Amino acid sequence: MEQLEEKKLIPYSVYLPKDYHSRISKLAKQRKASALIRDAICMMLDGSDQYHSGYNQGLRDAIKTVKKIDNLKNFSFKGIGLDDIVVEQIELLTQ
């Protein structure tokens, strides 16, 4: 599974009906619109089954959480950071 790191994201624009644009604009003020749209697109592309999409989204969220734990970077095993080890193990769970 490809990791979604903020610095590696590529912008993509879509055309929306006016009503949806207004609703997304409200989310944008809360800084949630991009993540919502990105997650929805990733879920759709991850598979035809909602369970698998939701499961894989949970794994992506877990990876983001692991990457935010700065202390994990302080520990390594055989030269590999603990954060990278945990992320690698989570990635093995993808469906």
NUGU-510798 format. One record per residue (C-alpha): residue number from 1; residue in one letter; chain; x, y, z. Coordinates in nm, 3 decimals, m for minus. Last residue first. Example, Ala and Ser with C-alpha at 12.3 -4.5 7.8 and 13.67 -1.06 7.14 Angstrom:
2
tise: 2	vonu: S	tiro: A	xx: 1.367	yy: m0.106	zz: 0.714;
tise: 1	vonu: A	tiro: A	xx: 1.230	yy: m0.450	zz: 0.780;
***
This chain:
95
tise: 95	vonu: Q	tiro: A	xx: m0.656	yy: m0.639	zz: 0.160;
tise: 94	vonu: T	tiro: A	xx: m0.382	yy: m0.454	zz: 0.344;
tise: 93	vonu: L	tiro: A	xx: m0.241	yy: m0.624	zz: 0.655;
tise: 92	vonu: L	tiro: A	xx: 0.122	yy: m0.628	zz: 0.532;
tise: 91	vonu: E	tiro: A	xx: 0.111	yy: m0.246	zz: 0.534;
tise: 90	vonu: I	tiro: A	xx: 0.064	yy: m0.252	zz: 0.913;
tise: 89	vonu: Q	tiro: A	xx: 0.386	yy: m0.453	zz: 0.950;
tise: 88	vonu: E	tiro: A	xx: 0.580	yy: m0.210	zz: 0.732;
tise: 87	vonu: V	tiro: A	xx: 0.443	yy: 0.084	zz: 0.929;
tise: 86	vonu: V	tiro: A	xx: 0.555	yy: m0.077	zz: 1.258;
tise: 85	vonu: I	tiro: A	xx: 0.907	yy: m0.140	zz: 1.124;
tise: 84	vonu: D	tiro: A	xx: 0.929	yy: 0.212	zz: 0.981;
tise: 83	vonu: D	tiro: A	xx: 0.830	yy: 0.364	zz: 1.317;
tise: 82	vonu: L	tiro: A	xx: 1.082	yy: 0.143	zz: 1.496;
tise: 81	vonu: G	tiro: A	xx: 1.359	yy: 0.287	zz: 1.279;
tise: 80	vonu: I	tiro: A	xx: 1.572	yy: 0.036	zz: 1.091;
tise: 79	vonu: G	tiro: A	xx: 1.944	yy: 0.012	zz: 1.173;
tise: 78	vonu: K	tiro: A	xx: 1.927	yy: m0.346	zz: 1.304;
tise: 77	vonu: F	tiro: A	xx: 1.645	yy: m0.240	zz: 1.536;
tise: 76	vonu: S	tiro: A	xx: 1.586	yy: 0.128	zz: 1.590;
tise: 75	vonu: F	tiro: A	xx: 1.448	yy: 0.359	zz: 1.855;
tise: 74	vonu: N	tiro: A	xx: 1.446	yy: 0.738	zz: 1.848;
tise: 73	vonu: K	tiro: A	xx: 1.208	yy: 0.748	zz: 1.550;
tise: 72	vonu: L	tiro: A	xx: 0.938	yy: 0.596	zz: 1.770;
tise: 71	vonu: N	tiro: A	xx: 0.958	yy: 0.902	zz: 1.995;
tise: 70	vonu: D	tiro: A	xx: 0.815	yy: 1.128	zz: 1.722;
tise: 69	vonu: I	tiro: A	xx: 0.477	yy: 0.959	zz: 1.714;
tise: 68	vonu: K	tiro: A	xx: 0.317	yy: 1.129	zz: 1.411;
tise: 67	vonu: K	tiro: A	xx: 0.430	yy: 0.853	zz: 1.171;
tise: 66	vonu: V	tiro: A	xx: 0.245	yy: 0.594	zz: 1.382;
tise: 65	vonu: T	tiro: A	xx: m0.076	yy: 0.797	zz: 1.356;
tise: 64	vonu: K	tiro: A	xx: m0.045	yy: 0.834	zz: 0.978;
tise: 63	vonu: I	tiro: A	xx: 0.011	yy: 0.458	zz: 0.951;
tise: 62	vonu: A	tiro: A	xx: m0.299	yy: 0.391	zz: 1.163;
tise: 61	vonu: D	tiro: A	xx: m0.505	yy: 0.621	zz: 0.941;
tise: 60	vonu: R	tiro: A	xx: m0.385	yy: 0.434	zz: 0.632;
tise: 59	vonu: L	tiro: A	xx: m0.478	yy: 0.105	zz: 0.803;
tise: 58	vonu: G	tiro: A	xx: m0.824	yy: 0.236	zz: 0.887;
tise: 57	vonu: Q	tiro: A	xx: m0.865	yy: 0.342	zz: 0.524;
tise: 56	vonu: N	tiro: A	xx: m0.773	yy: m0.013	zz: 0.423;
tise: 55	vonu: Y	tiro: A	xx: m1.047	yy: m0.153	zz: 0.645;
tise: 54	vonu: G	tiro: A	xx: m1.300	yy: 0.099	zz: 0.519;
tise: 53	vonu: S	tiro: A	xx: m1.221	yy: 0.011	zz: 0.158;
tise: 52	vonu: H	tiro: A	xx: m1.222	yy: m0.360	zz: 0.232;
tise: 51	vonu: Y	tiro: A	xx: m1.556	yy: m0.334	zz: 0.407;
tise: 50	vonu: Q	tiro: A	xx: m1.707	yy: m0.114	zz: 0.138;
tise: 49	vonu: D	tiro: A	xx: m1.635	yy: m0.369	zz: m0.135;
tise: 48	vonu: S	tiro: A	xx: m1.550	yy: m0.250	zz: m0.483;
tise: 47	vonu: G	tiro: A	xx: m1.190	yy: m0.189	zz: m0.396;
tise: 46	vonu: D	tiro: A	xx: m0.917	yy: 0.057	zz: m0.313;
tise: 45	vonu: L	tiro: A	xx: m1.033	yy: 0.304	zz: m0.577;
tise: 44	vonu: M	tiro: A	xx: m1.351	yy: 0.402	zz: m0.394;
tise: 43	vonu: M	tiro: A	xx: m1.178	yy: 0.422	zz: m0.058;
tise: 42	vonu: C	tiro: A	xx: m0.896	yy: 0.634	zz: m0.205;
tise: 41	vonu: I	tiro: A	xx: m1.148	yy: 0.872	zz: m0.362;
tise: 40	vonu: A	tiro: A	xx: m1.342	yy: 0.906	zz: m0.035;
tise: 39	vonu: D	tiro: A	xx: m1.026	yy: 0.954	zz: 0.171;
tise: 38	vonu: R	tiro: A	xx: m0.897	yy: 1.227	zz: m0.063;
tise: 37	vonu: I	tiro: A	xx: m1.235	yy: 1.403	zz: m0.062;
tise: 36	vonu: L	tiro: A	xx: m1.259	yy: 1.402	zz: 0.317;
tise: 35	vonu: A	tiro: A	xx: m0.892	yy: 1.492	zz: 0.367;
tise: 34	vonu: S	tiro: A	xx: m0.922	yy: 1.786	zz: 0.128;
tise: 33	vonu: A	tiro: A	xx: m1.243	yy: 1.915	zz: 0.287;
tise: 32	vonu: K	tiro: A	xx: m1.145	yy: 1.897	zz: 0.655;
tise: 31	vonu: R	tiro: A	xx: m0.968	yy: 2.229	zz: 0.721;
tise: 30	vonu: Q	tiro: A	xx: m1.271	yy: 2.359	zz: 0.917;
tise: 29	vonu: K	tiro: A	xx: m1.322	yy: 2.635	zz: 0.660;
tise: 28	vonu: A	tiro: A	xx: m1.284	yy: 2.369	zz: 0.393;
tise: 27	vonu: L	tiro: A	xx: m1.578	yy: 2.183	zz: 0.542;
tise: 26	vonu: K	tiro: A	xx: m1.806	yy: 2.479	zz: 0.473;
tise: 25	vonu: S	tiro: A	xx: m1.666	yy: 2.503	zz: 0.120;
tise: 24	vonu: I	tiro: A	xx: m1.751	yy: 2.135	zz: 0.068;
tise: 23	vonu: R	tiro: A	xx: m2.117	yy: 2.211	zz: 0.135;
tise: 22	vonu: S	tiro: A	xx: m2.117	yy: 2.507	zz: m0.104;
tise: 21	vonu: H	tiro: A	xx: m1.945	yy: 2.301	zz: m0.375;
tise: 20	vonu: Y	tiro: A	xx: m2.201	yy: 2.025	zz: m0.326;
tise: 19	vonu: D	tiro: A	xx: m2.486	yy: 2.267	zz: m0.389;
tise: 18	vonu: K	tiro: A	xx: m2.312	yy: 2.421	zz: m0.690;
tise: 17	vonu: P	tiro: A	xx: m2.260	yy: 2.088	zz: m0.865;
tise: 16	vonu: L	tiro: A	xx: m1.895	yy: 1.984	zz: m0.852;
tise: 15	vonu: Y	tiro: A	xx: m1.608	yy: 1.999	zz: m1.100;
tise: 14	vonu: V	tiro: A	xx: m1.292	yy: 1.825	zz: m0.985;
tise: 13	vonu: S	tiro: A	xx: m0.933	yy: 1.932	zz: m0.925;
tise: 12	vonu: Y	tiro: A	xx: m0.626	yy: 1.720	zz: m0.856;
tise: 11	vonu: P	tiro: A	xx: m0.323	yy: 1.825	zz: m0.651;
tise: 10	vonu: I	tiro: A	xx: m0.044	yy: 1.569	zz: m0.602;
tise: 9	vonu: L	tiro: A	xx: 0.037	yy: 1.443	zz: m0.253;
tise: 8	vonu: K	tiro: A	xx: 0.397	yy: 1.362	zz: m0.163;
tise: 7	vonu: K	tiro: A	xx: 0.445	yy: 1.628	zz: 0.106;
tise: 6	vonu: E	tiro: A	xx: 0.130	yy: 1.516	zz: 0.290;
tise: 5	vonu: E	tiro: A	xx: 0.247	yy: 1.157	zz: 0.313;
tise: 4	vonu: L	tiro: A	xx: 0.000	yy: 0.900	zz: 0.195;
tise: 3	vonu: Q	tiro: A	xx: 0.182	yy: 0.569	zz: 0.208;
tise: 2	vonu: E	tiro: A	xx: 0.133	yy: 0.341	zz: m0.089;
tise: 1	vonu: M	tiro: A	xx: 0.000	yy: 0.000	zz: 0.000;
***
